[in-house]
Amino acid sequence: MAVKVTAQGVDLTKYPLSGGENLLCSLAASCVAEAVTYPFEVAKVRLQIQGSRALLPVKFTGMFDSMIKVGRNEGLMALMAGLPSGLLRHSIAGTMRLGLYDPTISYLNYGTFEKPTDPSELKEVQLWQRMLASSSTGAVAMVFANPADLVKTKLQASIKPAPGQKVPFKGTVSCFKYIMATEGVAGLFHGLKIAVPRMAWQNMAEVTAYDLTKDLLRKHYGMEDGLPLFFLGSLSAGFFGAYLGNPLDCIKTRIYRNELGPDGKPLYSGPIDALTKMIRNEGVLSLWKGVVPLWIHVSAFSVAVFVTFDMLRLQVRKSKARQDGHDI
């Protein structure tokens, strides 16, 4: 039997959200989460790219050291570099990866994108269904969001130039123009081969952990929908998302940035080449470079996005319940 979703004693499984309501809630939650956690991601990217070239010696000892030095040497606004592209990225990817998850689960369980309104007809969601739904929605979302993600990473990794040197781009729009002028439209999808599996893998880890943790807490500890349940679930999502997703995230950052080496050629020919060179030149633990700031960022982002997402959805369901005569 499916785990009941309740709040203040009222069974909210009778009041599912429509596809449009899910998408709107995920859009709002994704943008809020991106805005409040952005500096952590900038610090993570800077940690991931150090050591990629002899000309860029290791400068940061950790997340807070990275944030302090970037802010001191490049200005506090450098910690928000690429935020518009980040908001664009999450408006696309966040909306799709969260907003399409429940409809996909419903389709896998019932052959339709809408859940039954009769609680007796609800089926328990299997682990494989959670994993398939979260990985597939993450992969599809990344295909559409890759251009914005590419621009965001380039801006986050952009280092203050030496005196007399000029930067090729200064903001989101100019970066888009620069990529299209130098690489064409196809350049906006550079790194797609690593970005899609990375998003599918990390989204599977985060969303599956979040969803499963909530169901276990409901079933075994009698917790109802609300801030404590959503907060505990999001902490689980942050931990699994960061430590399982960091290797692919690190490779994705290297591929996105992929500057020219001393021979005038790109440092990496592809994800496998990046993986091989990182392990050979920097050791296997280089795949977890930036994992602590990623964990902090993903945990903070997970708390912000999942709590906001489910609190919004909870209010919509409560509103429907009140319209049905419940005092909630």
RAGIPE-V336040 format. One record per pair of residues at least 4 apart in sequence whose ideal C-beta (glycine too) atoms are under 8 Angstrom apart, sorted by the first residue. I is the first residue (numbers start at 1). J is the second residue. If there is no record, write none. Layout:
BEGIN
{{I | J} {I | J}}
END
This chain:
BEGIN
{{1 | 122} {1 | 124} {2 | 13} {2 | 119} {2 | 122} {2 | 123} {2 | 124} {2 | 125} {3 | 124} {3 | 215} {3 | 218} {3 | 219} {4 | 11} {4 | 13} {4 | 119} {4 | 218} {5 | 11} {5 | 12} {5 | 13} {5 | 218} {5 | 225} {5 | 317} {6 | 10} {6 | 11} {6 | 12} {6 | 218} {6 | 224} {6 | 225} {7 | 12} {7 | 224} {7 | 225} {7 | 226} {7 | 314} {7 | 317} {7 | 318} {7 | 328} {8 | 224} {8 | 328} {9 | 224} {10 | 321} {10 | 326} {10 | 328} {11 | 119} {12 | 225} {12 | 314} {12 | 317} {12 | 318} {12 | 321} {13 | 115} {13 | 119} {13 | 122} {14 | 117} {14 | 118} {14 | 119} {14 | 321} {14 | 324} {15 | 117} {15 | 317} {15 | 320} {15 | 321} {15 | 324} {16 | 102} {16 | 114} {16 | 115} {16 | 117} {16 | 317} {17 | 21} {17 | 22} {17 | 25} {17 | 102} {17 | 313} {17 | 316} {17 | 317} {18 | 22} {18 | 114} {19 | 23} {19 | 99} {19 | 103} {19 | 113} {19 | 114} {20 | 24} {21 | 25} {21 | 313} {21 | 316} {22 | 26} {22 | 98} {22 | 99} {22 | 100} {22 | 102} {22 | 103} {22 | 313} {23 | 27} {23 | 95} {23 | 99} {23 | 100} {24 | 28} {24 | 99} {25 | 29} {25 | 98} {25 | 99} {25 | 309} {25 | 312} {25 | 313} {25 | 316} {26 | 30} {26 | 94} {26 | 95} {26 | 96} {26 | 97} {26 | 98} {26 | 99} {26 | 309} {27 | 31} {27 | 91} {27 | 94} {27 | 95} {27 | 99} {28 | 32} {28 | 308} {28 | 312} {29 | 33} {29 | 94} {29 | 98} {29 | 304} {29 | 305} {29 | 306} {29 | 308} {29 | 309} {29 | 312} {30 | 34} {30 | 90} {30 | 91} {30 | 93} {30 | 94} {30 | 95} {30 | 98} {30 | 305} {30 | 309} {31 | 35} {31 | 87} {31 | 90} {31 | 91} {31 | 94} {32 | 36} {32 | 304} {32 | 305} {32 | 308} {33 | 37} {33 | 90} {33 | 94} {33 | 301} {33 | 304} {33 | 305} {33 | 308} {34 | 38} {34 | 83} {34 | 86} {34 | 87} {34 | 89} {34 | 90} {34 | 94} {34 | 301} {35 | 83} {35 | 87} {36 | 300} {36 | 304} {37 | 41} {37 | 297} {37 | 300} {37 | 301} {37 | 304} {38 | 42} {38 | 79} {38 | 80} {38 | 83} {38 | 86} {39 | 43} {39 | 67} {39 | 79} {39 | 80} {40 | 44} {40 | 63} {40 | 67} {40 | 293} {40 | 296} {40 | 297} {40 | 300} {41 | 45} {41 | 86} {41 | 156} {41 | 297} {42 | 46} {42 | 67} {42 | 70} {42 | 78} {42 | 79} {42 | 80} {42 | 81} {42 | 82} {42 | 156} {43 | 47} {43 | 60} {43 | 63} {43 | 64} {43 | 66} {43 | 67} {43 | 70} {43 | 79} {43 | 290} {43 | 293} {43 | 297} {44 | 48} {44 | 63} {44 | 290} {44 | 293} {44 | 294} {44 | 297} {45 | 49} {45 | 153} {45 | 156} {45 | 157} {45 | 253} {45 | 290} {46 | 50} {46 | 60} {46 | 66} {46 | 70} {46 | 156} {46 | 157} {47 | 60} {47 | 62} {47 | 63} {47 | 66} {47 | 289} {47 | 290} {47 | 293} {48 | 249} {48 | 250} {48 | 253} {48 | 254} {48 | 289} {48 | 290} {49 | 56} {49 | 157} {49 | 253} {49 | 254} {49 | 257} {50 | 56} {50 | 57} {50 | 58} {50 | 59} {50 | 60} {50 | 289} {51 | 56} {51 | 58} {51 | 282} {51 | 286} {51 | 289} {52 | 56} {52 | 254} {52 | 257} {52 | 259} {52 | 267} {53 | 259} {53 | 261} {53 | 267} {56 | 159} {59 | 69} {60 | 65} {60 | 66} {60 | 69} {61 | 65} {62 | 66} {62 | 292} {62 | 293} {63 | 67} {63 | 290} {63 | 292} {63 | 293} {63 | 296} {64 | 68} {65 | 69} {66 | 70} {66 | 293} {67 | 71} {67 | 79} {68 | 72} {69 | 73} {70 | 74} {70 | 78} {70 | 79} {71 | 75} {71 | 76} {71 | 78} {71 | 79} {73 | 160} {74 | 78} {74 | 159} {74 | 160} {76 | 80} {77 | 81} {78 | 160} {81 | 155} {81 | 156} {81 | 158} {82 | 86} {82 | 151} {82 | 152} {82 | 153} {82 | 154} {82 | 155} {82 | 156} {82 | 172} {82 | 175} {83 | 87} {84 | 88} {84 | 171} {84 | 172} {85 | 89} {85 | 148} {85 | 149} {85 | 151} {85 | 152} {85 | 155} {85 | 172} {85 | 175} {86 | 90} {86 | 148} {86 | 152} {87 | 91} {88 | 92} {88 | 148} {88 | 172} {89 | 93} {89 | 94} {89 | 145} {89 | 148} {89 | 149} {89 | 152} {90 | 94} {90 | 95} {90 | 145} {91 | 95} {92 | 96} {92 | 141} {92 | 144} {92 | 145} {92 | 148} {93 | 97} {93 | 138} {93 | 141} {93 | 142} {93 | 144} {93 | 145} {93 | 149} {93 | 199} {94 | 98} {94 | 141} {94 | 305} {95 | 99} {95 | 141} {96 | 100} {96 | 137} {96 | 140} {96 | 141} {96 | 144} {96 | 145} {97 | 101} {97 | 134} {97 | 137} {97 | 138} {97 | 141} {97 | 199} {97 | 203} {97 | 207} {98 | 137} {98 | 207} {98 | 305} {98 | 309} {99 | 103} {100 | 104} {100 | 137} {100 | 140} {100 | 141} {101 | 105} {101 | 133} {101 | 134} {101 | 137} {101 | 207} {102 | 106} {102 | 115} {103 | 107} {103 | 113} {103 | 114} {104 | 108} {104 | 113} {104 | 132} {104 | 133} {104 | 136} {104 | 137} {105 | 109} {105 | 125} {105 | 129} {105 | 130} {105 | 133} {106 | 110} {106 | 112} {106 | 113} {106 | 114} {106 | 115} {107 | 111} {107 | 112} {107 | 113} {108 | 129} {108 | 132} {108 | 133} {109 | 115} {109 | 123} {109 | 125} {109 | 129} {110 | 114} {110 | 115} {110 | 116} {110 | 123} {115 | 122} {116 | 121} {116 | 122} {118 | 122} {125 | 129} {125 | 130} {125 | 211} {125 | 215} {126 | 130} {127 | 131} {127 | 208} {127 | 212} {128 | 132} {129 | 133} {130 | 134} {130 | 207} {130 | 208} {130 | 211} {130 | 212} {131 | 135} {131 | 204} {131 | 208} {132 | 136} {133 | 137} {133 | 207} {134 | 138} {134 | 203} {134 | 204} {134 | 206} {134 | 207} {134 | 208} {134 | 211} {135 | 139} {135 | 200} {135 | 201} {135 | 203} {135 | 204} {136 | 140} {136 | 200} {137 | 141} {137 | 203} {138 | 142} {138 | 199} {138 | 200} {138 | 201} {138 | 202} {138 | 203} {138 | 204} {138 | 207} {139 | 143} {139 | 196} {139 | 197} {139 | 199} {139 | 200} {139 | 203} {140 | 144} {141 | 145} {141 | 199} {141 | 203} {142 | 146} {142 | 149} {142 | 192} {142 | 195} {142 | 196} {142 | 198} {142 | 199} {142 | 200} {143 | 192} {143 | 196} {145 | 149} {146 | 150} {146 | 188} {146 | 189} {146 | 191} {146 | 192} {146 | 195} {146 | 196} {147 | 151} {147 | 176} {147 | 188} {147 | 189} {148 | 152} {149 | 153} {149 | 195} {149 | 256} {150 | 154} {150 | 179} {150 | 188} {150 | 189} {150 | 190} {150 | 191} {150 | 195} {150 | 256} {151 | 155} {151 | 172} {151 | 175} {151 | 176} {151 | 179} {152 | 156} {153 | 157} {153 | 252} {153 | 253} {153 | 256} {153 | 257} {154 | 158} {154 | 169} {154 | 175} {154 | 179} {154 | 256} {154 | 257} {155 | 169} {155 | 171} {155 | 172} {155 | 175} {157 | 253} {157 | 256} {157 | 257} {158 | 167} {158 | 169} {161 | 165} {161 | 166} {161 | 167} {168 | 178} {169 | 174} {169 | 175} {169 | 177} {169 | 178} {170 | 174} {171 | 175} {172 | 176} {173 | 177} {174 | 178} {175 | 179} {176 | 180} {176 | 188} {177 | 181} {178 | 182} {179 | 183} {179 | 187} {179 | 188} {179 | 190} {180 | 184} {180 | 185} {180 | 187} {180 | 188} {182 | 187} {183 | 187} {183 | 188} {183 | 190} {185 | 189} {186 | 190} {190 | 255} {190 | 256} {190 | 258} {191 | 195} {191 | 252} {191 | 255} {191 | 256} {191 | 258} {192 | 196} {193 | 197} {193 | 270} {193 | 271} {194 | 198} {194 | 248} {194 | 251} {194 | 252} {194 | 255} {194 | 271} {194 | 274} {195 | 199} {195 | 252} {195 | 256} {196 | 200} {197 | 201} {197 | 248} {198 | 202} {198 | 245} {198 | 248} {198 | 249} {198 | 251} {198 | 252} {199 | 203} {200 | 204} {201 | 205} {201 | 244} {201 | 245} {201 | 248} {202 | 206} {202 | 241} {202 | 244} {202 | 245} {202 | 248} {202 | 249} {203 | 207} {204 | 208} {205 | 209} {205 | 237} {205 | 240} {205 | 241} {205 | 244} {205 | 245} {206 | 210} {206 | 237} {206 | 238} {206 | 240} {206 | 241} {206 | 245} {206 | 298} {206 | 302} {207 | 211} {207 | 237} {208 | 212} {208 | 240} {209 | 213} {209 | 233} {209 | 236} {209 | 237} {209 | 239} {209 | 240} {209 | 241} {210 | 214} {210 | 233} {210 | 234} {210 | 236} {210 | 237} {210 | 302} {210 | 306} {211 | 215} {211 | 233} {212 | 216} {212 | 236} {213 | 217} {213 | 232} {213 | 233} {213 | 236} {213 | 237} {214 | 218} {214 | 229} {214 | 230} {214 | 233} {215 | 219} {216 | 220} {217 | 221} {217 | 223} {217 | 229} {217 | 232} {217 | 233} {218 | 222} {218 | 223} {218 | 224} {218 | 229} {223 | 228} {223 | 229} {224 | 229} {225 | 229} {225 | 230} {225 | 310} {225 | 314} {226 | 230} {226 | 314} {227 | 231} {227 | 307} {227 | 311} {228 | 232} {229 | 233} {230 | 234} {230 | 306} {230 | 307} {230 | 310} {230 | 311} {231 | 235} {231 | 303} {231 | 307} {232 | 236} {233 | 237} {233 | 306} {234 | 238} {234 | 299} {234 | 302} {234 | 303} {234 | 305} {234 | 306} {234 | 307} {235 | 239} {235 | 299} {235 | 302} {235 | 303} {236 | 240} {237 | 241} {237 | 298} {237 | 302} {237 | 306} {238 | 242} {238 | 295} {238 | 298} {238 | 299} {238 | 300} {238 | 301} {238 | 302} {238 | 303} {239 | 243} {239 | 295} {239 | 299} {240 | 244} {241 | 245} {241 | 298} {241 | 302} {242 | 246} {242 | 291} {242 | 294} {242 | 295} {242 | 297} {242 | 298} {242 | 299} {243 | 288} {243 | 291} {243 | 295} {245 | 249} {245 | 294} {245 | 298} {246 | 250} {246 | 287} {246 | 288} {246 | 289} {246 | 290} {246 | 291} {246 | 294} {247 | 251} {247 | 287} {247 | 288} {248 | 252} {249 | 253} {249 | 290} {249 | 294} {250 | 254} {250 | 278} {250 | 286} {250 | 287} {250 | 288} {250 | 289} {250 | 290} {251 | 255} {251 | 271} {251 | 274} {251 | 275} {251 | 278} {251 | 287} {252 | 256} {253 | 257} {254 | 258} {254 | 267} {254 | 268} {254 | 274} {254 | 278} {255 | 268} {255 | 270} {255 | 271} {255 | 274} {258 | 266} {258 | 267} {258 | 268} {259 | 266} {259 | 267} {260 | 264} {260 | 265} {260 | 266} {260 | 267} {261 | 265} {261 | 266} {261 | 267} {267 | 274} {267 | 277} {268 | 273} {268 | 274} {268 | 277} {269 | 273} {270 | 274} {271 | 275} {272 | 276} {273 | 277} {274 | 278} {275 | 279} {275 | 287} {276 | 280} {277 | 281} {278 | 282} {278 | 286} {278 | 287} {279 | 283} {279 | 284} {279 | 286} {279 | 287} {281 | 286} {282 | 286} {282 | 289} {285 | 289} {290 | 294} {291 | 295} {292 | 296} {293 | 297} {294 | 298} {295 | 299} {296 | 300} {297 | 301} {298 | 302} {299 | 303} {300 | 304} {301 | 305} {302 | 306} {303 | 307} {304 | 308} {305 | 309} {306 | 310} {307 | 311} {308 | 312} {309 | 313} {310 | 314} {311 | 315} {312 | 316} {313 | 317} {314 | 318} {315 | 319} {316 | 320} {317 | 321} {318 | 322} {318 | 328} {319 | 323} {320 | 324} {321 | 326} {321 | 328} {322 | 326} {322 | 327} {322 | 328}}
END
